[in-house]
Amino acid sequence: MNSKFLDYTLLTLVIIGAINWGLVGFADFDLVGALFGGMSSLVSRFIFALVGLAGLYVISFLFRRNSQTSWRADSLSN
């Protein structure tokens, strides 16, 4: 599996999770639960678990470097 594909797929899951939590916080509406049979359904719990694992993986984005990004402060002046 291509690493970039995995990165984008898991980032998409994290974004879906963030939107769902936003809906829970602002509108008291759980979209994942509504689509898949409530928060306690097996499918909803599986999706929540996937989103949680994706979130843990996406933390690694903070520690990565690529050829276009440098985390050194002196590179900002270039």
Secondary structure as GFF3:
##gff-version 3
##sequence-region A 1 78
A	DSSP	alpha_helix	3	27	.	.	.	ID=ss1
A	DSSP	alpha_helix	31	36	.	.	.	ID=ss2
A	DSSP	alpha_helix	42	58	.	.	.	ID=ss3
A	DSSP	three_ten_helix	59	63	.	.	.	ID=ss4
A	DSSP	three_ten_helix	73	77	.	.	.	ID=ss5
###
